Each structure stands twice: as structure tokens, then as C-alpha cells.
């Protein structure tokens, strides 16, 4: 297992357990609300506008401060951000 932040490959053995829904906002310390984040990504999530939710165990949907969306599972990260349409020929 690794940090569940998009594209991170740091071993979860050294990760912090993050409350997906912040503990101070009523998030419980239960397996459905905890995920491993390496220290830098834990701080990034806590002190910036990165957010995520657990879709199912081991599968996370992330949103960046710029509105990009990523799906992170046990094998890869997929960028789900819609791409702008190309300009019309003209």
C-alpha cells in the first residue's frame, strides 16, 4: 500500500492516517474515514484546498484547489478532469 494522494508512490508504512472528513468537523476515527497519506500530502490536504472522498475501500476521488479531479485506486491514478473542447475550425 502507498499514500493515496494522486500519483504518490510513498510506502503507507511511513504514512499518517488522515481523517477524510476532518475529526474537528465530526469525522469519526473509523476505517471508512481513514486513509494513509505521506506527511507532505497530509499537510498539503490539511492546509490547502485539496479534498477527497472514499468511493469504496481503496478507491478515492480527489479534487485539487484548481478543480482537477483524480480517481486513485490500488493500481493507478486516473485524471478525470474534463478537457476543454478544441476551438472550431475557421
Secondary structure, DSSP 8 states (H G I E B T S, - for coil): -B--STT---BGGG-EEEESS-GGGT--SSGGGEEEE-HHHHHHHHHSS-EEEEEETTEEEEE-TTS-EEEE-SS-EEE-----------
